[in-house]
Amino acid sequence: MIPLKDENPTQGVPFVTIGIIALNLLVYLYQLSLGPRAEYIFLHQYGVVPVLLTGEIPVPGILAWLPQPLTLVTSMFLHGGFMHLAGNMLYLWIFGNNIEDRLGPLRFGVFYLLGGVLAGLSHVVASPGSQLPMVGASGAIAAVLGAYFLLYPRAKVVVLLWFFFYAQLIRVPAVIVLGVWFLLQVLGRGGPGVAWMAHIGGFVIGLILVRLFLPRRRPPGWRDAA
């Protein structure tokens, strides 16, 4: 089940969502310009390496110029391959525009970054001894999905239902699409090569945080002072 489009209309252009997607694309194009060794160093410099962030082992000199806590932010804009990037940006485009519309650009930008940082910390807490760099926007996007799950559970999402040679477009409530996504993250926990706890933690963090970021609604009859 691959989500392709949500049918919940927005009121404006999601400039922050578009900007985040553009920045991720630009960073990925830069990664492609690097040779294998340079890219390896680049990912270790700007990705989250739990053993370095926790101080379990000393930070090598070639990586020491960037304070390790900042990698919780920089890692959100790196990706391990085109499909990794494409999948993340697809989910961000489908679900991020409505959350930006609901929160407003500034609140959404802060929500996205904070959700990504806390999702990254979830991965570090779950795998403090890992020496592999965690990269990708998945944790931040998981927070966006958690927010969407809470705010728009009944919104219809167009998904591609694909089973071998059978394919069909259907409209499914967001609560089912995102519920299935979250269940797959929980069931996949422990599989190699994926920061499952960043996904799980990000989704739960999004559920909790979004209420704090919602703009306050004025009571009926409220008028601004002249």
VOTI-546871 format. One record per atom (N, C-alpha, C): residue in one letter; x, y, z. Coordinates in steps of 0.2 Angstrom, whole numbers, plus 5000, padded with zeros to 4 digits. Atoms other than C-alpha are relative to their C-alpha. Last residue first. Layout:
VOTI-546871
AXYZ/...
end
This chain:
VOTI-546871
A499949955005/A495452465089/A500650045001/A500149934998/A495552315101/A500250054994/D499449964999/D495452155092/D499850075002/R499849955004/R493752065094/R500650035002/W499449974998/W493251895101/W500150064995/G500149934998/G491451855098/G500650045002/P500549975004/P491751665098/P499950075003/P500750024999/P493351615107/P499550044996/R500349954996/R495051645098/R499349985002/R500649975003/R495951485093/R499650055004/R500650004996/R497651455099/R499450034996/P500249934998/P498851405086/P499450005004/L500649985003/L499351215087/L499850075002/F499849955006/F501151195092/F499450024997/L499649944998/L500851115109/L500150054995/R500549964996/R499550995102/R500350065003/V500449955004/V500750945089/V499550045004/L499849935001/L502050885102/L499550044996/I500049964994/I501250725108/I500150084999/L500750004997/L500650645092/L500050045006/G500549965004/G502250695084/G499350015003/I499849934998/I503350625098/I499550054996/V500349994994/V502450455095/V500150085003/F500750015000/F502850455077/F499650025007/G500249945004/G504650515079/G499250005000/G499949954996/G504950375092/G499750074997/I500450014995/I504350245081/I499950065005/H500750005003/H505250305066/H499550005005/A500149935002/A506850345076/A499350014997/M500249964994/M506650175084/M499950074999/W500750014999/W506650085067/W499850045006/A500149984993/A508350155062/A499350005002/V500549954999/V508550045047/V499950025007/G499949945005/G510049945041/G499550055001/P499349975001/P509649775049/P499950064996/G499850025007/G507849725056/G500750044999/G499550054999/G507649745075/G500349984993/R499549984995/R506049835074/R500549945001/G499350005003/G505149785058/G500550015005/L499850075001/L503549735068/L500750004997/V500050034994/V503449915076/V500249924998/Q499449984996/Q503850005060/Q500149965006/L499450025003/L502549905051/L500750025003/L500050074998/L501249945064/L500649974996/F499750014993/F501650125062/F500149935002/W499349985000/W501350115043/W500350005007/V499650065003/V499750015045/V500750025000/G500050054995/G499050155057/G500449944998/L499549994995/L499650285045/L500049955006/V499350005003/V498650215031/V500550015005/I499850075002/I497150165042/I500750004997/V499850034994/V497050335051/V500249934998/A499349994998/A497250425034/A500149955007/P499949954995/P495650355028/P500750005003/V500050034993/V495850255012/V500050055005/R500049944995/R495450304994/R499949965007/I500650004995/I495950164981/I500150065005/L500049944996/L497150154966/L499350005004/Q500649965000/Q497349984959/Q500050065005/A499949934997/A498749864955/A499450044999/Y500649964998/Y498749674953/Y500250075003/F500249975006/F500249594945/F499450045000/F499750045006/F501149554961/F499850044994/F499950074998/F500049644974/F500249964994/W499550045005/W500049834973/W500149935003/L500050074997/L498749944981/L500349964995/L500050055005/L499150124976/L500149935004/V499450054999/V498550244989/V500049954994/V500050055006/V497450394988/V500649965000/V499350015004/V497250465005/V499949964995/K499950065005/K495550515013/K500750014996/A499849985007/A495550625028/A500149944996/R500550025005/R494650535043/R500250034993/P500150085000/P496150535055/P499549984994/Y500450015006/Y496650725051/Y499849924999/L500449945002/L497350805067/L499549984994/L500449974995/L497950655076/L499550054998/F500450054997/F498650545062/F499550035005/Y500650015004/Y499250705054/Y499549955002/A500449945000/A500350745069/A499449994995/G500350014994/G501050565070/G499550065001/L500550055001/L501450575051/L499649995007/V500549975004/V502350745054/V499449954999/A500349954996/A503350665068/A499450034996/A500450044995/A503750515057/A499650055004/I500650015004/I504350645044/I499549965004/A500449945000/A505650705057/A499349994996/G500249984994/G506250535060/G499550065001/S500650044998/S506250485042/S499850025007/A500549964997/A507350635036/A499449965003/G500750015003/G508850525033/G499550055004/V500149945004/V510550485041/V499249994997/M500749995002/M511050375055/M499950064996/P500349935000/P512950345055/P499249994998/L500249995007/L513450165060/L499750075000/Q499449965003/Q514550145076/Q499850024993/S499950015008/S513050085086/S500550054998/G499450035002/G513350065105/G500150004993/P499549964998/P511950185111/P500749984997/S499450035002/S510650095101/S500650045001/A500150075001/A508950125109/A500649964997/V500250044994/V509450285117/V499949934999/V499350004996/V510350345101/V499849965006/H499650055003/H508750295090/H500750005005/S500350064999/S507650395102/S500449944997/L499850024993/L508850545101/L499749935002/G499350025001/G508650545082/G500249985007/A500050065003/A506750555085/A500749974999/L500250054995/L506950695097/L500049934997/V499450004995/V508050795084/V499849955005/G499550045003/G506750755070/G500649995005/G500250075001/G505250815080/G500649954997/L500150024993/L506150975085/L499849925000/L499350014997/L506651005067/L500049975007/Y499750055004/Y504850975060/Y500749995003/F500350074998/F503951065075/F500449954996/V499750024994/V505151215072/V499849935002/G499350015000/G504751225054/G500349985006/F499950075003/F502851195057/F500849994999/R500250064995/R502751335070/R500249934996/L499550004995/L503551455057/L500049955005/P499350025002/P502551405042/P500550005006/G499749945002/G500851395051/G500749994998/L499549974995/L500251255061/L500250074998/R500350004994/R498751195051/R500450045005/D500649965000/D499451235034/D499650015007/E499749935000/E501151165039/E499450054999/I499749984994/I500251005044/I500250075000/N500649984996/N499251005028/N500250015007/N500349935002/N500851025017/N499450015005/G499849944997/G501750895027/G499750064999/F500349984994/F500650745023/F500350065003/I500750024999/I500850715005/I499750025006/W500449965004/W502450815002/W499349985001/L500049934998/L503350735017/L499550044996/Y500450004994/Y502850555012/Y499950085003/L500750015002/L503450584995/L499650005006/M500349945003/M505050665001/M499349994998/N500149954995/N505450515012/N499750064998/G500550024995/G505150384999/G499950055005/A500749995003/A506150484986/A499549985005/L500249935000/L507650504998/L499350014997/H500049974993/H507850325003/H499750075000/M500650024997/M507550274985/M499850025007/F500549975003/F508950384979/F499349985003/G500250025007/G510150324992/G499450034997/G499650065002/G510850335009/G499949984993/H500450075002/H510050505013/H500549954997/L499650055003/L510650665022/L499649944998/F500049985007/F509550815027/F500549964995/M500750005003/M508950755043/M500150014993/S500250075003/S510750705048/S499450004997/T499750015006/T511250895050/T499849934997/V500349965005/V510050915064/V500249994993/L500750025000/L510450775076/L499650044995/T500150055006/T512250805069/T499349985001/L500249975006/L512250965079/L499849954995/P500849994999/P512350865096/P499750034993/Q500450065002/Q514150805089/Q499250015001/P500350034993/P514950975089/P499549944998/L500749994999/L515750985071/L499749975007/W500149935001/W517651005070/W499250025001/A500149964994/A517950835078/A499850074999/L500749994999/L517550725063/L499950055005/I500349985006/I519350715056/I499350025000/G499849935002/G520050715073/G499750034994/P499450005004/P519150555078/P500150074998/V500249985007/V517750585091/V500750004997/P499849935002/P518250485107/P499850014993/I499350005003/I517250325111/I500250074998/E499750074999/E515750305122/E500749994997/G499450004997/G515450495121/G500349945002/T500050024993/T513650475119/T500650015003/L500449954997/L513650575102/L500049985008/L499749935000/L515150475096/L499650055004/V499450004995/V514450305101/V500450065000/P500250004993/P512750355093/P500650005005/V499650074998/V513450405076/V499950005007/V500050014992/V512150535070/V500349935001/G500550054997/G512550585052/G500149995007/Y500649975000/Y513550745047/Y499449965002/Q500049934997/Q515350695049/Q499350035002/H499850014993/H515050505047/H500150075003/L500650034996/L514050535031/L500249995007/F500649955000/F515350655024/F499549985004/I499849954995/I516850535028/I499450055001/Y500050044994/Y515950395018/Y500250055006/E500750004998/E515550525004/E499949965007/A500249934998/A517350575003/A499349995002/R499749994994/R517850385002/R499850075003/P500250054994/P516550344989/P500450025006/G499850065001/G516850504978/G499949955006/L499450024996/L515850654980/L500249934998/S499449975003/S514650734967/S500749975004/L499850045006/L513250614972/L500750034997/Q499850074999/Q513250684989/Q500249964994/Y499449994998/Y513050864982/Y500449935002/L499649995006/L511550804973/L500750015002/Y499950065003/Y510850734989/Y500450004994/V499550044996/V511150894998/V500249934997/L499349965002/L510250994984/L500549965004/L499850025007/L508750864985/L500750034999/N499850075000/N508650885004/N500249974993/L499450004996/L508651075003/L500249925000/A499549985004/A507251064990/A500750005003/I499950055006/I506150955000/I500650024996/I499650064998/I506451065015/I500149954995/G499349994999/G505951215005/G500449955003/I499649995006/I504451144998/I500750015001/T499950075003/T503851095015/T500450004994/V499550034995/V504251275022/V500149924997/F499349985002/F503351355007/F500549965004/P499650024994/P501751255009/P500750024999/V499550045003/V500651364997/V500549985006/G499449965003/G499051415005/G500549954997/Q500249935001/Q497351355011/Q500550044996/T499649964996/T497551165010/T499850074998/P499749945003/P496351035004/P500350055005/N500249954995/N496250865012/N500350064997/E500649975003/E496250734997/E499850065005/D500649994995/D497950665001/D499550044997/K500349935000/K499050594987/K499550005006/L499849965006/L500150444982/L499750085001/P500449945000/P500150334998/P500350044994/I499649945000/I500950164994/I499650064999/M500449945000/M500050005000/M500450065000/
end
